Amino acid sequence: MSQRIAIIENHIIATNSIRYALTKMLVDKGYEVRVFTTGSEQEIELARSRGFSITDIGSSNKNPLEVWRYIRNLRTQLKAFQPHLCLTFTIRPAIWGNLVTGKLKIPTITNITGTGPLFASSHPVYRVARMLYKFVLRKTAFIFFQNDEDMNLFLSHGFVSKDRAGRIPGSGVDPVHYSPQPYPDKKDGLQFLFIGRLVKDKGILEFVEAARKLKPAHPQLHFQVLGPVWLQNLKENIITVDEIARWEQEGLIQYLGETTDVRPFIAQCNCIVLPSYREGTSNVLLEAASMERPGITCDTTGCREIVEDGRTGFLCRVADADDLAGKILRMATLSEEARRNMGGAARTKVVKEFHKQIVLDAYIQQIQRLTTRQR
């Protein structure tokens, strides 16, 4: 009988994108894999069409009743599935999922995909998250971190021990799937593309403000936004549909909606822009770099590891629309050859340092170690 692995995801989008290769590898290796998550019927059916077993357990936010229902559903479904091992990703599954797997004594591998303002914020939600992390990670078999700074923070706060912590290069990037693409025709102007969840700490406000500063004098610069409206975040971090509509009406941006495949959109841009306040390791920057697009991002954790200032793109100050606008203009005034050289250097870097296979190898090593113990 094959061994069973449960994957707890915040949203099915991750299974269909950044965690697709990992999930498929486990299925191909003969594990019985079930993903516990939520999402639209269309997205769940896409995952099932790819051969994945999906159980919709709903979602949780700050509402205590919803959290209780989420925990109850997860516990019921895990008890029925009886996995030998569990994988958790992102903050909600890492906290509530690990709470349940700890009680059920299921060995768990957790991926800290990023901390955001976890340690800096005094908001009650983050204070509670800090307390819960310290509690739930004590029983976690192994914890992957996507950058050294996050790992050192968890170690210094005593949330994890060195023997149960390891570093991986984010979710990695598949350089074949994200292959180099021809640049768009320059006669249409230069396209600067923001990709990400539409929340404030991704830097979307600074991106829009930079467009507002630049558009009057530089109408040949075009600013596009791709990504979902994300209402699962704290209220003060949310961008509304009405705000997006106003930006479009002002002529500042073109909103492209959301997608399960970013490649056609990256292919049509000249530069990727992600002025995020902090990342685990940015998948957007990795994917764009693999497709030979230079990047503009913030000089912050999870971003500066990918973009080398002046070589593969430009770094700007966090939450500084003026500095961001200056870096966009600097990119626009480069020769086409210089931008292409930046894109080529970006691909060389991420293929060497962030290859998807590095991540898959790290996971299978830990999975085999932990499942072998149970035989």
N, C-alpha and C positions, 0 to 999 in steps of 0.2 A: 504494500500500500504506500502511495506517495505521501511525502510530508506536506503538511498544510501551512501556508503562509498567509496571514491577514495583513492587508495594507490599509491603514487609516489615513484618508486624505480629507482635507478641508473642502475640496471641490473637485468634481470629475474632470474639469479642464486640465488639471495637472496630469492625470492619467493619460489623457489624450495628447499631451504635449511633452513637457519636460521629464515626466516619469514613464513615458511610453516604453523607452528602450529597456529600462530596468524591469518593468512589469513583464514585458515580452521575453526578456532573457530568463526570468524565473519560470515562466510557463514553458518555454522551450527546453529548459533543463529538467522538466518533469515534476516540478512542484505544483501542488494544487493551490492556486492563488485566488483569493477573493478580496475585492476592494470594497471597503466600507466608506461611503462618501455621500454626497448629494450633488444635485445639478439639474439642468433641464432634461426633459424627456429625450430631446434630440441628442444632447451630448452623451447621455447614458447609453442610448441606443448605438451611437457611434462606437463607444468603448466595447459594447457587447458584440458588435459586428466584427471587431478585431480579435474576438475570441476570449475576451476578459469576462470574468464573473463579477457582477456588480450588485451590491446590496445598498439601497438608498436608506440611510439612517437619519436623514434630516440634517439640520445644522443647529448651531448654538451661537448665541451672542451674549450680551450682558444680562438679558432677562433670565432671572433665576429659574422660572418655570420651564423655559426652553432648554436651559442647560440641564435641568433634571431629566427632561424627556430625552434629550440627546444621550446622556449617560445611561439611562435605563434602556433605550433602544440598542445602544452599542453593547452593553453588557449581555442583553438577551441574545443578540445575534452572534457574539463571540462565543458564548456558552454553547450555542447550537452548532457552530462551525468547528469548535475545539482545535484551534490552530496550534502548531508546534512552536511557531514564532510569529512575532508581529513587527511591522515596520510603521513608524509614525513620522509625519512631516508637518511643518508649520505649527504655530503656537497653540491653536485650539486642540488639534489631535495630540500634540505633544503633551499637553496638560491633562485634558479629560481622558484621552486615550490611554495615556500611561497610568493614570489613576485607576482605570478599569483593569488594564492588563496586570498591574501590580497586585490588585486584589485577587485576580484569577490565576496569578502565578504563571503568566505567559511571558517567556523571555522576549524582550523588546529591544529593537534597535531604533533609536531616535535620531532624526536629522534636524538640527537647529538651523533652519534655512535663513535666519536673520533675527535680530533682536529689536530693530527699530528703536523706539525711545524707552525700551524696557528698563534700563538702569538709570536713565537721566530724568524720566518723567516722574512727577509727584502725583499724577492722576490716580485715583483709587483703583481703577482697573489694573494699572501696571504695578501698583503696590501689591495687590492680591496676586497677580501673575508671578511676581518675584518670590513671594512666599510659597506659592504652589509649586513652582519649578523646583525649588530646593527640596520640597517634600517628595514629589513624584519621581524625580531623577535618581533618587537614592536606590530605587529598585530596578532601574533601567540597565540592561545588560551591556549596552555600548551606545555611545553618543558620538555622532559625526558632526563636525563643525565645518562651515564653508569658508571661514577665514580665521586667521590667527588671533585677531583682536577679540572676536566673540568667544573663542575657546579660552583665552586667557582671562576674560571677565568671569566666565563661569567657574574656572578653576580658582581664581582669587576670592570669589564669594563662597567657595566651598560647596557649590551646587553639584560638582562632579569630581571624580578623582582621575589622576593622570592615566592610570592603567585602564580606564574605561572610556577614554576620549581619543579621538583621532581627527585628522584634518583631511578633507577632500576638496578638490577644486570646483566647488559648487555642484551643480547638476551635470556639469560637463557639456560639451558640444560635439555633435556628430558632423565632422567636416565634409562628409559626402552628402548628407541631407541638406546641410547649409553650405552649398558650394558657391564659388564665385559667380557673379552674374554681371552682364554688361551694364554699364552706366546708362541712365536715361539721357535722352537728347537734350543738350544744353540749351537749345532754343526755347524750351519751355521754362527756363529759369532754374534755380537751384531749389531742391526739395529738402527741407529739414523735417525729420520725422520723429515724433515722440511716440513710444510704445510703452504701455504700462497700464495697470489699474488706475482708474481716475480718482486718486486720493491725493490730498495735498502734500503728503510727505514724499511723494514721487517727484515733486518739483513741477507739477503741471501749472501752478499759478505763475511761477517764475518763467516758464516757457511761454505762456500767453503774454506776460508782461514784456518779455524780450521781443516778441512779435510786435507788440504795440509800439515799442521804441524804434524798431527797425523799419517797419513797413512803409511809413510815409516817405522816407528818403531812399528806400531800396525796394521798390515794388516787384523786382525780379526774384525776391526771396519768398518762398512759399513755406508755410508752416502747417503740418498735418499732424493729427492726433488719432492714434489707433489704440483701442482698449476698452474694457467694459466699465460702465458705471458700477461702483462697488459700494453697496449700502451696508455691508457687514462690518464696516469699520466704525470707530468712535464718531459720534455725530459731528464733532468739530473738525474731523479729517475728511469728511465726505464732500465730493463735488456733485452738484445736482444736474439733472438734464436741462433745467432752465438756464443754468450758468453756461453750459456748453452751447445752447441755442443762441444766447446773447453774444458769445464770442464769435460764432459764425456770422451772425447778423452784422457785427462790427467789421467783418472782413478780416479778422485776425488769423483764424485757423480754418482748416477744413477737417471736419470730424468724419472719420472713416468707419466708425462703428467698432465692432469686435469681430474676431476671427479665430479659428482654430489653426490657421496656417499663416504665419507672418511673412513667409518668404516672398510672395509676390509684391508685398508692400515695401519690404526692404530693398528689393531689386529696383523699385521705382524711385528710391531716394538717393540723394548724394551724400547724406550724413545722418547718422542716428544721434538723437539728443535725449539724454536721460539725466536731468538735474536732481536726482534722488538725494534725499538727506542721508540715507544709509541703506545698504543692502547686505544680504548674506554674501552672495556672489551673483551679480546681475546676469540673468539668462539673456535678456535683450541685448546687452552689450556683447556677450559672447556670440550670439547668433549673427548679429550684424557684422562683427569683426570677421567671423568665419566666411561671410559672403563678401569680404573685402570692402566693407564700408568703414570709413573713419568715424570716430565717436567723439561727442562732447558730453562730459559728465562732471560730477562734483568730485572734488578732492576729499573723498571720504571712504570709509570702510566698504568693501565689496564692489567699489567702482574703480578706485585708483589702481587696484591690482591688475585690472584689465586694460585700461587706457593709459598709455605712457605719454605724458605731456610733451607735445612737440614732435613725437615720433609716430604714434598711431592715432593721435587725436589731440584734444585739448582738455585740460582740467580747469574748472571754475570754482569759485567759492560757494559754499552751501548757502542756499536761500538768498542769493544775491543776483537779482534780475539784471542789474547793470553789468556785472561781470560776465554773466551768461551771454548777454547781447553782444558784448565785446568779443567773446570767443566765437560766437556764430559769425559775426562780421569778419573776423580774422580768417575763419575757415572759408568764407565766401570769396575773399580776395586772393586766396591761393590760386595758383595755376591749376588747371585740370590735371596735369601730370603730377603735381605735388599731392593733390588729394588722392589720386590713384596710388601713388607710392605709399601714402599713409595707410590706405586700405590694404595694400599688399603686406605691409609690415604687421598690420593688425591680425591678418589671417595667420601669418607665420607664427606669431606669438601664441595665439589661442590654441592652434593645433598642437604646438609643443607642450604647453603648460596646462591646458584645460580640456584635453581630449576626453570624450565620453567614456572611453574604455578604461581610463584611470579610475573613474567612479564605479563602473560596473565591477571591476576587479576587486576594489576595496569592499564592496558590498558582498560579493560572493565569498570572499575570504571570511568575513565575519559570520555570514549565514552558515557556512559549512562548519565553522568552529563551534557555533552555538547548537546547531542541530545534531552534530556528531555527539555532543555531550549527552543528548537525550536518548541515544540508541542503547 
